[in-house]
Each structure stands twice: as C-alpha cells, then as structure tokens.
Amino acid sequence: MTAISLGLEGTLGTNGGVAPREVRATPYAWYLAGLLAVAHLVSFVDRYVMSLLIEPIRMSFGLSDTQLGMLTGGAFALLYAAAALPLGRLADIRSRRMLIACGLTVWSMATAACALADSFGGLFGARLLVGVGEAALVPAAMSLLGAYFARDQMGRAISMFTMGAALGKATALIGGAMLLAALTPAGLVLLGYALLPWQAVFLAAATLGLILVPFTLTIVEPARHSNVGAPTLADALRHMRRHLRAFVPHIIAACSTILLVQAFGAWSPAYFARERGFSIVDAGFAVGMVSLAAQPIGNLFGGWATDRLTRKGAKGPAITVILCGMTCAVPCALLLVTLPDGALPLFALGALLFSVSTTAGPCLAGLQALTPAEHRGAVTSVYMCSMTLVAVGLGPVIVGMASDYFGSGKGGLGVALGFVTVVVATIGISAALIGRGAVARVVATLDRG
C-alpha cells in the first residue's frame, strides 16, 4: 500500500511539506493520530504514576524532596535526552512503526522494574530506562503525523497526540488512586512476591503498555518523499543553525511552558496532601479529575487556535498561542497557592492546567512548521533533548530544591511552586515576544519553497 493510495502526500513543495490547500487527511490518518495518542497516554501513565506515589515512596525510603524530584524528573530525563538524538535520526531513515513498538516494550518493562526496586538507587536506575524507551515515541510520531497531515491540520493532529499525554497523566492519578484505595496497607502477594501498594501500582501501569505493543505493529509506514539524498543529522543541525533566531526563542518558550507542566504534574498531588489536608488517595483522585477535565480541553483548544491563526495568516501562530498560555498561567498559579482551603484551589489548578495545556500542541506544531519534512525526526529529537533536560529534568527538581530551601513542612511547597512559576514564565514570555518575527519569516520561506 503506497503513500499515494492512502492519500498521504499530494502536491509537495521543495521543502518536502504537504501543500495544505490540496491535501486533506484521510480517515486512516485520523485513526493513526488516535493510536499514537493512546501510545502517548500510556507513556504518561508510566511517567506520572511516580507523582502519585511520591509520599508512600518517601516514607518507604526516607527520601528528601530533592531526591524525589530526581525520581520524578532527573532520572527519567538523563537517558531520555541522551537517546533522543540517535532515535530521532532513526525516525528519519528507518521504520517508525518498529521504533515505536520497541520503545513501548522497553519503557513498560522498566516501569515493571520500578515495582521490584528496594532502594533509591534501584528506582533511579529503572527510571533511567523508562526515559530511554519513551525517547523513541515523539520523534517517530511527529515524523508520521508530518507525512499524513497538511500544515493547516497539523495543529489539531498534534494536539490529539498531546491530549493523550494529558489523559495519561489523569489516568495515572485517578487509576492509581483507585488501586491504592482498593489495596490493603500490606499490599498483595503476586507469584509468591509480596508487593507494597505503591509497587502494585507500578506493575499495573506497566501492563497497559505491554497490551498496546501489538496494536502499534499495525501502523502503515508512509512512503518518504524528499528531493534530496538521505538526510543526515548534520543536515538537520545545519538547517537549525541557519535559523537560530527562530529556533532558539521557540525552544526556550516551549521548554518554559513544558517545565511548568512537569513541575505541577509532579508536585500537585503532594501539595494537596501536605498543605491542603487531603489524604494521598484523595489528592491523587482530585488532581486526576481536575486534570481530566482541564488538560484535554486545553490541548484541543490550543490546536484549534493554532490552525485557525495559521489559516488567517497570523504572524507566528504557534508561538502566539504559547505566549498567551504562559501569560494566563501566572495568576492561576499564584491563586492556587494563596487561596484558602476548600474547592477554590482546585478550580485554580484547573485554570492553570488548561492554560499550560493550550501550549502543548503548538510547541510541537510550531517546530514542524519550522522544519522541512526530511529533517522532522532529527529536529524533533533535538527539541526533545533540550526540553527533556530543561523541563522534565529540572522542573520537578528545582521545585523540590526550592521546597527544601523554603521549608518542606506546611507552606514551603506552595511557596516553591509560586516562585518557580513566576521566574520560568517570565523567561518563556520574553523568548516568545523576541522570537515571533523570526519564526514567521522562516515559516513563510519554507512555504514558498
């Protein structure tokens, strides 16, 4: 089955992109976007279940907030970032279907290994391997979606993909909380091995990924179209270097907003458990329900807004949506940590998660618009490497360090979340304002071919 018979490519510009005025996505393309979204969902279940389990793990091993931040962010990020570049290169020249299936298998088995860990070192090592496996997904997925969707539909397609992440986070918190509530304090015995409740939750999360592996093997690889020879990582890096004034501000703005997503995703359950009087089960369930209500809608709205601005010929549509989302997030975060106890902090959290979620799709869609089709896997991997080190790796850690500094007892974690939000959002908003013009010029140049 060829790419043409699937209706994938159509009229091509010299940059290898799809002419949006002549090509519309097929039903199979939307099916693929949905399948990739499910894979993204599973990856975020495995990534974020650690956030729910921070408190029981802390009590099991006597860890500091800085160490917990390393488990939720730093450990995952280290090998994710190291693996992103070679895996992104493979996404441009090898089977994206097999890359996703293999990555899914690795990160699911590594999540199962978390269930068997008996020390901080064991958990740290398992989280390193989770990062390696998950590094395969996004570059391969972006390369596939770039082949199946025209630019004025890509915002919605990528937002469907990023919505999977939001749903995965909610699933980790809600499903994990329900499982914790169902288990006795002694946990359970499986195949003769005694599992504490938090270990059983890790094992359940790993099972989801292994079930999905056969479905990813059904993905139909589109034909690759390029008017140049086989692309290399050096070619992709040269393209980025020629347009540094566009790529650097976009990546800084994207890293800033994703850092906030990661920070609040990692610490919100612990915040409501420590400082708002929730039990860990109630905190996980409440934060999960708020995430489920706010983040998918935010993802879809951000993709819709990006596509609408693109059709209207707006200057830097993706980075404009990122700018608006970050600006709205600041007052929401400050309200979250200053409002009195009750329902209002949960509403503030919902508004915050909606605001930052509107930026998730535009972060990736804007990157694709800056990149010729033959380099999308490699350029996406460079972005994922930067984003993972800065946002995923540092986000939870700097909040943990700030909490230890301000006092990890009642009040310190809330102050840390508010402080980090103001500083990071200021950096991201400044980068978005500086880079809008350069981003618009590069996109216009690529569209003209």
Backbone torsions as a table, in degrees:
resi	resn	phi	psi	omega
1	MET	NA	125.4	-174.2
2	THR	-95.9	166.9	177.4
3	ALA	-63.5	-36.4	-178.6
4	ILE	-67.1	-40.6	-179.2
5	SER	-66.6	-25.7	176.7
6	LEU	-84.1	-7.0	-178.6
7	GLY	74.0	35.7	-171.3
8	LEU	-88.7	-39.9	-165.6
9	GLU	-106.1	-58.5	178.3
10	GLY	70.9	-146.4	-177.3
11	THR	-76.0	127.3	-175.7
12	LEU	-109.2	139.4	169.0
13	GLY	-82.2	174.7	-178.4
14	THR	-70.7	-14.2	175.9
15	ASN	-86.6	6.4	178.7
16	GLY	81.4	3.0	-178.8
17	GLY	-84.3	170.0	-179.5
18	VAL	-94.6	133.6	178.1
19	ALA	-70.6	111.0	-170.9
20	PRO	-66.4	-21.9	-176.6
21	ARG	-77.2	-14.4	-174.1
22	GLU	-117.2	-15.9	-173.2
23	VAL	-118.2	127.3	174.8
24	ARG	-116.0	149.9	-177.3
25	ALA	-68.7	141.2	177.7
26	THR	-84.0	165.5	174.4
27	PRO	-56.3	-36.8	178.7
28	TYR	-63.6	-36.1	179.2
29	ALA	-60.6	-41.7	178.9
30	TRP	-70.7	-33.9	173.7
31	TYR	-60.6	-45.2	179.2
32	LEU	-60.4	-44.4	178.3
33	ALA	-58.6	-39.2	178.0
34	GLY	-66.4	-41.7	179.2
35	LEU	-64.4	-42.9	177.7
36	LEU	-64.6	-35.0	176.7
37	ALA	-63.6	-38.7	177.3
38	VAL	-65.0	-41.8	176.7
39	ALA	-61.2	-40.3	177.4
40	HIS	-64.9	-38.4	176.5
41	LEU	-57.7	-49.5	-178.1
42	VAL	-62.8	-39.4	-179.8
43	SER	-62.9	-35.8	-179.3
44	PHE	-80.5	-25.2	169.5
45	VAL	-59.9	-49.5	-178.5
46	ASP	-66.8	-31.5	-179.2
47	ARG	-76.6	-42.0	-169.3
48	TYR	-96.7	-8.4	177.4
49	VAL	-61.7	-27.2	176.0
50	MET	-59.8	-35.0	-179.2
51	SER	-63.5	-39.5	176.8
52	LEU	-64.6	-34.6	-170.4
53	LEU	-95.0	9.2	-178.5
54	ILE	-54.4	-49.0	-175.0
55	GLU	-67.6	-49.2	177.4
56	PRO	-63.5	-33.2	176.8
57	ILE	-68.4	-40.3	177.9
58	ARG	-59.5	-42.2	-179.9
59	MET	-70.8	-32.7	180.0
60	SER	-68.5	-39.8	-172.0
61	PHE	-114.6	-2.9	179.7
62	GLY	64.6	46.9	-173.6
63	LEU	-92.3	155.3	173.6
64	SER	-84.3	167.9	177.1
65	ASP	-64.6	-33.0	177.1
66	THR	-64.0	-42.6	177.3
67	GLN	-64.9	-40.0	177.5
68	LEU	-64.6	-37.8	174.9
69	GLY	-62.5	-36.7	176.0
70	MET	-64.0	-38.3	179.8
71	LEU	-69.8	-39.4	-178.7
72	THR	-77.8	-28.9	-176.1
73	GLY	-124.6	-62.9	-170.4
74	GLY	-59.5	-46.0	-178.2
75	ALA	-62.7	-44.0	178.7
76	PHE	-62.5	-40.4	-170.8
77	ALA	-74.2	-31.1	-171.0
78	LEU	-59.4	-56.7	-178.9
79	LEU	-80.1	-24.9	173.4
80	TYR	-57.2	-48.6	-178.9
81	ALA	-65.6	-40.4	-179.5
82	ALA	-66.0	-35.2	-177.7
83	ALA	-84.2	-17.6	-171.7
84	ALA	-61.4	-43.7	-176.2
85	LEU	-65.4	-52.7	178.4
86	PRO	-63.8	-35.2	179.2
87	LEU	-71.3	-33.5	174.9
88	GLY	-66.2	-39.1	175.4
89	ARG	-61.3	-43.2	178.5
90	LEU	-62.8	-33.9	179.9
91	ALA	-64.3	-25.0	179.6
92	ASP	-85.9	-15.9	-173.5
93	ILE	-130.7	-12.6	-176.7
94	ARG	-124.5	-178.9	-176.9
95	SER	-65.5	115.5	177.2
96	ARG	-70.1	-32.5	177.5
97	ARG	-59.0	-49.5	-178.5
98	MET	-68.8	-33.9	178.7
99	LEU	-61.9	-44.1	179.9
100	ILE	-67.4	-43.8	-178.6
101	ALA	-62.8	-43.2	-179.9
102	CYS	-67.1	-43.1	178.7
103	GLY	-61.5	-41.7	178.9
104	LEU	-61.2	-41.0	178.5
105	THR	-64.1	-44.2	-177.7
106	VAL	-64.4	-48.2	-175.1
107	TRP	-70.8	-28.8	177.4
108	SER	-69.6	-42.9	177.9
109	MET	-65.2	-35.5	178.6
110	ALA	-68.4	-35.6	175.7
111	THR	-64.9	-39.1	174.3
112	ALA	-60.7	-36.4	178.8
113	ALA	-64.8	-30.3	175.9
114	CYS	-59.3	-34.8	-179.5
115	ALA	-65.5	-25.1	-176.8
116	LEU	-96.9	-3.4	-176.8
117	ALA	-68.1	143.3	179.2
118	ASP	-124.4	16.5	179.8
119	SER	-161.2	168.9	175.2
120	PHE	-59.5	-41.8	-179.8
121	GLY	-62.3	-40.5	178.7
122	GLY	-65.3	-43.1	176.8
123	LEU	-63.7	-41.3	-179.4
124	PHE	-61.0	-45.4	180.0
125	GLY	-63.7	-42.2	179.5
126	ALA	-64.8	-39.4	179.1
127	ARG	-67.0	-32.2	173.3
128	LEU	-57.0	-44.4	-178.2
129	LEU	-71.7	-31.8	173.0
130	VAL	-58.1	-42.0	179.4
131	GLY	-63.6	-40.4	178.5
132	VAL	-59.8	-48.0	-178.5
133	GLY	-64.1	-44.0	-176.0
134	GLU	-71.5	-19.6	178.6
135	ALA	-63.8	-19.2	-178.7
136	ALA	-78.2	-23.9	-167.5
137	LEU	-73.0	-54.4	-168.5
138	VAL	-66.3	-46.8	178.2
139	PRO	-58.7	-43.1	179.6
140	ALA	-66.2	-40.6	179.7
141	ALA	-65.9	-42.0	179.7
142	MET	-65.6	-37.7	177.3
143	SER	-63.5	-41.8	178.1
144	LEU	-66.2	-46.9	-178.5
145	LEU	-66.1	-34.3	176.7
146	GLY	-63.9	-29.6	178.4
147	ALA	-80.2	-29.7	-173.9
148	TYR	-92.9	-18.0	-171.9
149	PHE	-126.0	141.0	172.6
150	ALA	-71.9	161.5	-173.4
151	ARG	-63.3	-34.5	-178.1
152	ASP	-82.4	3.1	170.7
153	GLN	-114.0	-9.1	-172.6
154	MET	-67.4	-32.0	178.7
155	GLY	-59.4	-44.2	179.1
156	ARG	-70.0	-40.8	179.7
157	ALA	-63.1	-45.5	-179.5
158	ILE	-70.7	-32.5	176.5
159	SER	-67.8	-32.4	172.9
160	MET	-62.8	-41.5	177.6
161	PHE	-62.8	-47.8	-179.3
162	THR	-70.5	-25.8	174.9
163	MET	-61.6	-32.4	175.3
164	GLY	-58.1	-36.7	177.6
165	ALA	-64.2	-44.1	179.3
166	ALA	-62.3	-43.8	178.8
167	LEU	-66.6	-34.6	177.6
168	GLY	-64.6	-40.4	177.5
169	LYS	-62.4	-45.4	179.1
170	ALA	-64.6	-40.1	179.0
171	THR	-62.8	-41.5	178.9
172	ALA	-60.4	-42.9	-176.0
173	LEU	-75.5	-47.6	-177.4
174	ILE	-71.2	-51.9	-179.9
175	GLY	-62.4	-41.7	178.3
176	GLY	-63.9	-41.1	178.8
177	ALA	-64.1	-41.2	178.6
178	MET	-64.1	-39.9	179.2
179	LEU	-67.7	-41.0	177.1
180	LEU	-60.3	-41.2	-179.4
181	ALA	-66.5	-31.6	-177.3
182	ALA	-78.7	-22.3	-177.1
183	LEU	-87.2	149.2	173.1
184	THR	-76.7	161.1	178.0
185	PRO	-55.7	-25.3	179.6
186	ALA	-79.7	-10.0	-180.0
187	GLY	81.9	-139.4	-179.9
188	LEU	-147.1	167.1	177.2
189	VAL	-112.8	123.4	-178.5
190	LEU	-126.5	119.4	-179.7
191	LEU	53.3	38.7	178.0
192	GLY	82.2	1.1	-178.2
193	TYR	-108.7	124.7	-179.6
194	ALA	-79.4	122.6	-179.3
195	LEU	-112.5	129.2	169.3
196	LEU	-68.4	161.1	-178.4
197	PRO	-54.4	-42.1	-178.4
198	TRP	-67.1	-31.7	176.8
199	GLN	-69.2	-37.5	177.5
200	ALA	-64.3	-35.1	178.6
201	VAL	-65.4	-43.1	176.1
202	PHE	-58.0	-43.8	-178.1
203	LEU	-64.7	-39.7	177.6
204	ALA	-64.3	-39.5	178.9
205	ALA	-63.7	-40.4	-179.9
206	ALA	-63.5	-34.8	-177.9
207	THR	-62.5	-36.3	179.7
208	LEU	-57.2	-44.4	-177.9
209	GLY	-66.3	-41.9	-179.0
210	LEU	-65.1	-32.2	176.6
211	ILE	-66.3	-33.0	-175.1
212	LEU	-79.1	-21.6	-173.8
213	VAL	-51.4	-48.4	-178.8
214	PRO	-59.9	-31.4	-179.8
215	PHE	-68.9	-35.9	179.6
216	THR	-67.3	-23.9	178.6
217	LEU	-72.5	-8.9	178.1
218	THR	-87.7	-4.4	-177.1
219	ILE	-61.9	133.0	176.9
220	VAL	-89.4	120.3	179.6
221	GLU	-74.1	122.6	174.7
222	PRO	-74.3	152.8	174.9
223	ALA	-65.3	143.9	178.8
224	ARG	-89.5	130.7	179.7
225	HIS	-116.8	125.5	177.9
226	SER	-156.3	143.9	178.4
227	ASN	-97.1	16.1	177.3
228	VAL	-127.4	176.8	177.1
229	GLY	-70.9	-175.8	-179.1
230	ALA	-56.7	126.1	-176.2
231	PRO	-69.2	151.0	176.5
232	THR	-122.1	162.7	176.2
233	LEU	-61.1	-36.7	178.8
234	ALA	-61.9	-38.3	177.3
235	ASP	-62.0	-43.7	179.8
236	ALA	-64.0	-41.7	179.5
237	LEU	-66.8	-34.7	176.5
238	ARG	-64.5	-40.1	177.2
239	HIS	-61.2	-44.0	179.5
240	MET	-65.3	-39.0	-178.8
241	ARG	-66.0	-36.5	178.1
242	ARG	-64.8	-25.1	-175.0
243	HIS	-123.4	42.3	-177.9
244	LEU	-58.8	-35.5	-177.2
245	ARG	-65.8	-18.8	174.7
246	ALA	-95.2	-46.9	-174.6
247	PHE	-67.7	-42.9	-175.4
248	VAL	-63.2	-51.0	177.9
249	PRO	-62.0	-38.8	179.3
250	HIS	-62.6	-44.4	-178.1
251	ILE	-68.2	-39.1	177.8
252	ILE	-63.5	-45.3	179.4
253	ALA	-63.1	-42.7	-179.6
254	ALA	-65.5	-44.7	179.0
255	CYS	-61.4	-36.6	-179.2
256	SER	-64.1	-47.7	-177.4
257	THR	-71.4	-36.6	177.6
258	ILE	-69.6	-30.9	175.0
259	LEU	-59.7	-41.8	178.1
260	LEU	-65.3	-40.4	176.5
261	VAL	-57.7	-47.1	-177.5
262	GLN	-67.1	-41.9	-177.2
263	ALA	-63.1	-47.5	-179.1
264	PHE	-74.9	-31.6	175.3
265	GLY	-63.6	-38.0	-177.7
266	ALA	-75.8	-37.0	-168.1
267	TRP	-109.4	-9.3	-177.4
268	SER	-59.6	-47.1	178.2
269	PRO	-59.5	-43.5	179.3
270	ALA	-64.7	-36.5	178.7
271	TYR	-61.5	-48.0	-179.0
272	PHE	-70.2	-28.4	177.1
273	ALA	-73.8	-41.5	-176.4
274	ARG	-80.1	-43.7	-165.6
275	GLU	-112.4	-8.1	179.6
276	ARG	-119.5	7.3	172.8
277	GLY	79.4	14.1	179.1
278	PHE	-82.8	149.8	164.4
279	SER	-73.1	163.6	-178.3
280	ILE	-64.6	-34.4	177.4
281	VAL	-67.5	-46.9	179.8
282	ASP	-65.0	-37.2	178.6
283	ALA	-64.5	-45.8	178.4
284	GLY	-61.0	-43.7	-179.0
285	PHE	-66.4	-44.5	-178.2
286	ALA	-65.2	-48.4	179.6
287	VAL	-64.6	-37.8	177.7
288	GLY	-63.4	-42.8	179.5
289	MET	-66.4	-40.0	177.0
290	VAL	-63.6	-43.4	177.8
291	SER	-61.5	-42.1	-179.1
292	LEU	-63.5	-35.0	179.9
293	ALA	-78.6	-38.2	-169.5
294	ALA	-94.4	-42.3	-168.6
295	GLN	-73.9	-45.0	177.1
296	PRO	-59.6	-39.5	177.9
297	ILE	-64.7	-40.8	177.6
298	GLY	-62.2	-42.5	177.7
299	ASN	-59.8	-49.0	-178.5
300	LEU	-65.7	-39.6	179.1
301	PHE	-64.3	-41.8	179.1
302	GLY	-62.7	-40.3	177.5
303	GLY	-66.9	-42.8	177.9
304	TRP	-61.7	-44.2	-179.0
305	ALA	-64.2	-39.7	178.9
306	THR	-64.1	-45.6	179.0
307	ASP	-64.0	-39.8	-179.6
308	ARG	-65.1	-45.2	178.1
309	LEU	-64.6	-34.7	177.7
310	THR	-63.0	-46.4	-180.0
311	ARG	-64.3	-29.3	179.4
312	LYS	-84.6	-0.5	178.5
313	GLY	72.9	29.5	-178.5
314	ALA	-67.1	154.6	179.6
315	LYS	-79.1	112.7	179.1
316	GLY	58.7	61.5	-174.1
317	PRO	-60.1	-43.1	-177.2
318	ALA	-66.1	-45.8	-177.5
319	ILE	-70.5	-24.8	174.4
320	THR	-66.5	-42.2	177.9
321	VAL	-65.7	-39.9	176.7
322	ILE	-59.9	-44.3	179.8
323	LEU	-59.0	-46.5	-178.4
324	CYS	-66.1	-41.3	-179.4
325	GLY	-62.9	-43.4	-179.9
326	MET	-67.9	-38.3	179.8
327	THR	-61.7	-41.1	179.8
328	CYS	-72.2	-25.2	-175.8
329	ALA	-69.4	-31.0	-173.6
330	VAL	-62.0	-55.7	179.5
331	PRO	-62.5	-31.9	178.7
332	CYS	-63.8	-42.5	179.4
333	ALA	-65.5	-40.8	-180.0
334	LEU	-66.8	-36.8	175.9
335	LEU	-66.1	-38.9	-179.5
336	LEU	-55.6	-43.4	-172.9
337	VAL	-93.4	-2.7	-179.0
338	THR	-116.5	-20.9	-179.8
339	LEU	-65.6	151.1	177.7
340	PRO	-68.4	163.3	179.9
341	ASP	-58.4	151.6	-178.7
342	GLY	135.2	-154.5	-177.5
343	ALA	-79.7	-24.2	-173.0
344	LEU	-59.7	-41.7	177.3
345	PRO	-60.1	-33.4	177.3
346	LEU	-68.5	-37.3	175.0
347	PHE	-64.8	-40.1	177.3
348	ALA	-63.0	-40.3	177.1
349	LEU	-62.4	-41.2	177.9
350	GLY	-60.8	-44.5	178.5
351	ALA	-63.9	-38.4	177.9
352	LEU	-64.1	-47.7	-178.1
353	LEU	-65.9	-36.4	175.2
354	PHE	-61.1	-46.2	-176.5
355	SER	-61.7	-49.0	-177.2
356	VAL	-73.5	-26.8	179.3
357	SER	-70.6	-27.0	177.0
358	THR	-62.2	-19.3	-176.0
359	THR	-90.8	-14.6	-171.4
360	ALA	-62.6	-51.2	178.1
361	GLY	-63.3	-48.1	178.6
362	PRO	-59.0	-30.9	177.2
363	CYS	-58.1	-45.8	-179.3
364	LEU	-82.0	-39.9	-180.0
365	ALA	-63.4	-40.7	178.3
366	GLY	-63.2	-36.1	178.0
367	LEU	-66.0	-40.8	178.9
368	GLN	-64.5	-37.1	179.6
369	ALA	-66.3	-24.4	178.9
370	LEU	-86.2	-2.7	-166.3
371	THR	-127.8	131.1	171.6
372	PRO	-60.9	151.6	-173.5
373	ALA	-57.2	-37.7	-174.2
374	GLU	-71.6	-10.0	-178.8
375	HIS	-113.8	5.8	-170.6
376	ARG	-64.8	-39.4	178.7
377	GLY	-62.5	-47.1	-177.7
378	ALA	-67.2	-45.0	-179.2
379	VAL	-65.8	-39.7	176.8
380	THR	-61.5	-37.8	179.9
381	SER	-67.6	-36.8	175.5
382	VAL	-61.6	-44.6	177.8
383	TYR	-61.6	-45.8	-178.0
384	MET	-65.1	-34.8	176.8
385	CYS	-62.4	-49.3	179.5
386	SER	-63.0	-47.4	-177.3
387	MET	-63.1	-39.2	-177.6
388	THR	-68.6	-45.5	179.6
389	LEU	-62.7	-44.4	-174.6
390	VAL	-81.7	-53.3	-171.7
391	ALA	-82.4	-55.7	-177.2
392	VAL	-72.6	-42.9	-177.3
393	GLY	-72.0	-43.2	-174.6
394	LEU	-93.1	-30.1	-174.1
395	GLY	-52.8	-62.0	178.6
396	PRO	-63.1	-32.8	-176.6
397	VAL	-68.9	-46.4	-177.4
398	ILE	-67.8	-31.7	174.0
399	VAL	-66.5	-42.4	177.4
400	GLY	-62.2	-42.6	178.2
401	MET	-64.7	-42.5	178.5
402	ALA	-64.7	-37.7	177.9
403	SER	-64.4	-42.6	176.4
404	ASP	-62.3	-37.4	-179.0
405	TYR	-68.7	-47.9	-178.0
406	PHE	-76.5	-15.3	-178.4
407	GLY	111.3	111.9	-173.6
408	SER	-76.9	0.9	173.2
409	GLY	-74.9	-161.3	-176.1
410	LYS	-62.5	125.1	177.3
411	GLY	105.0	-33.7	-174.1
412	GLY	-66.7	-40.7	-178.5
413	LEU	-67.8	-38.6	177.6
414	GLY	-64.2	-43.4	177.1
415	VAL	-60.8	-42.8	-180.0
416	ALA	-61.5	-44.2	179.8
417	LEU	-63.3	-43.1	178.9
418	GLY	-66.0	-43.1	-179.5
419	PHE	-62.6	-47.9	-179.0
420	VAL	-63.0	-38.2	179.9
421	THR	-61.2	-47.8	-177.3
422	VAL	-62.6	-45.5	-177.3
423	VAL	-66.1	-48.5	-175.5
424	VAL	-68.6	-42.2	180.0
425	ALA	-63.8	-36.5	177.9
426	THR	-61.4	-42.5	177.6
427	ILE	-63.4	-47.2	-177.3
428	GLY	-66.0	-42.7	179.7
429	ILE	-63.3	-42.2	178.6
430	SER	-61.3	-44.3	179.8
431	ALA	-63.2	-41.8	-180.0
432	ALA	-63.1	-41.7	179.1
433	LEU	-65.5	-40.8	-179.0
434	ILE	-68.3	-37.1	-170.7
435	GLY	-91.1	-7.9	-173.4
436	ARG	-56.6	-45.3	-176.8
437	GLY	-65.0	-46.0	-179.8
438	ALA	-64.1	-40.1	178.1
439	VAL	-60.5	-46.4	-179.4
440	ALA	-60.8	-38.9	-179.2
441	ARG	-66.9	-41.7	-179.8
442	VAL	-66.1	-44.3	179.7
443	VAL	-61.4	-41.6	179.0
444	ALA	-64.0	-39.3	179.2
445	THR	-63.8	-44.5	179.9
446	LEU	-66.7	-38.0	179.3
447	ASP	-64.4	-35.4	178.6
448	ARG	-73.9	-20.9	-178.2
449	GLY	70.4	NA	NA
